[in-house]
């Protein structure tokens, strides 16, 4: 076993685990929005109760989907740097669109929906959940467009010098027939999962109606049962239609996958559909493959693949010979037994779930629920069947592409990170597997507890409030004119801005998390900790999207930089990702149970999940400025002891101290009462430490890597920290926060200024430096990304700024108690 094998296992485990939550998020977001719309239109309290009940379950699942999705973005650069370098130029536009149109939309408006029940007018609050739902579904399209390109690459060319793919036609990439067909199929399957989730929960509650906490609960769940059954059946019809179209596309663009999924060894006219087959042990050897046992339905495979009962379907042996002639010697067959059974299990389990919807609707056609307990139990089994069908569908999709990561262009064996060893991948695989196992138990426990607790009893409807003053004016776009624009430099500056925005916004989140046990103590410990967390509750998720956007933009604009940075800093990045996962889940889950030990564990996760990234990003950025052992092939050979050098450690400590001060000042500005007083005292004590740490590190940076921008930004950061110390003493929290934000921005600008024009300097030989020029994507991709950013980024800033305006009032104990 080598690093490639473990990297494939890790990709499979993390991807399938992530996709357990994605379908439910996509479908349930729309279901919850529809329930709230029904309440808005009718005013019936039962719809509001259903919205709140399924909304809680949706948020528990949403939290897991978000944090497991972070791993996906990072692991491409960590374990698959050769792949990232090859595809980064092509993936640029889908990633840019996903970040700007989907991630920001989803994360910002989900926070507004959670915390805005009594702060927003009813219609505006309803619009927030629809915006979040639209963001989830948009995100799916852009991800699937990128995935479809790997199976059917279009709109690109390969540079013969660098060996990297370059996009030539963005419209072809985004309208790839594999993309929209897969999107229709995946989203429809997601609604089947969501519908069966509602059915399973409602059936469970009706099965135990005698234990209902409120007499009106059975009537409520009878309605949601019917709604879930209707959703399942309608979405199931779309799944069947889109699945038929997928089979025809498979026959056209991925004939080896179709032949392998059917164990069809020889090209056949009027091909039958295999129901059960036992093949030969010589799988993959040309001319040796055959089936000893095969139960078939005549003509059905030809109908599915070509639309004609006499249509020709290519076989495995013929395709193997064709690929050998085209691409050279090798085995071009995927794992045939896995594909064969994944295909059948996907179809069988999926149809079983849809069958639950059809039979359930028939049994409840007179609006009377079935009275036999076994019927409810069967209804509950539809959910695991649908989830398993989704898993087997992705196994078919991903393993059917093998041995390619990009069909016809890049083999999986050539896609792995060359500088990452077996031990590092084994460590990350073990860590993620253990972490995901624990989180699965936690989510299952929370879902079970909230399902058993049932829907809240009738209560007064949320009070609508008038909207505040006008939204902030969107920033003006200054169009570049006069001469040829140096797009790589523009995108280096854009990435510097994104990282700066992330550190400024997430920096105070980190500081708040670090200070949680310091500011929440004593008799009112829990109330004060809730005050601390509620200060960032509505915005932390949106702040974290700046990281996803910054990393995604780096992947798209500078694939070699992304690949070298994440694979070269493997262990620090791994620890940062794990910390962010624990922190994100902790924010969502700590208040779900009224148990001091439960909250204490999640509080520890918040502290560690805030301190580790704050220190880690300082360490990574400082090492990027200092340089790494980098060869001519772009592979980083620096090991962990090399990365723990004095300069990098000073950078990590400086950013940790700076974030702690930034968070203390933020809490002094956003809270009132004892928490405010403690935060102000912590800020006074932290300011001299942060100023000394930052000034020392930036002086070191200027001495070793000094440029005019670095020196200027360093002076501005130090001056801002000195000003913040004075303003804190004078209790001018607003101006003090502006000063610490300026200091964080100056810190980031100083580092990026010291880096340019390199993006990853080489300590081995300056000739091996990755620079803005040699690491960039092609001008076509950078140009399209520039238009996307210019068109949509102002809108993102506008509605994210509005979310801060909505939650501008100070948080107090009285606020969290209500």
Secondary structure by P-SEA (a helix, b strand, c coil): ccaaaaaaaaaaaaaaaaaccaaaaaaaaaaaaaaaaaaaacccaaaaaaaaaaaaaaaaaaaaaaaaaaaaacccccccaaaaaaccccaaaaaaaaaaccaaaaaaaaaaaaaccccccaaaaaaaaaaaaaaaaaaaaaaaaaaaaaaccccccccccccbbbbccaaaaaacaaaaaaaaaaaaaaaaaaaaaaaaaaaaaaaacccccccaaaaaaaaaaaaaaaaaaaaaaaaaaaaaaaaaaaaaccaaaaaaaaccccccccbbbbccccccccccccccccccbbbbbcaaaaaaccccccbbbbcaaaaaaaaaaaccccccccaaaaaaaaaaaaaaaaaaaaaaaaaaaaaaccccccccaaaaaaaaaaaaaaaaaaaaaaaaaaaaaccccccccccccccccccccaaaaaaaaaaaaaaaaaaaaaaaaaaaaaaaaccccccccccccccccccccccccccccccccaaaaaaaaaaaaaaaaaaaaaaaaaaaaaaccccccccaaaaaaaaaaaaccccccccaaaaaaaaaaaaaccaaaaaaaaaaaaaaaaaaaaaaaaaaaaaacccccccaaaaaaaaaaaaaaaaaaaaaaaaaaaaaaacccccccccccccccccccaaaaaaaaaaaaaaaaaaaaaaaaccccaaaaaaaaaaaaaaaaaaaaaaaaaaaaaaccccaaaaaaaaaaaaaaaaaaaaaaacaaaaaaaaaaaaaaaaaaaaaaaaccccbbbccccccccccccccccaaaaaaaaaaaaccaaaaaaaaaaaaaaaccccccccccc
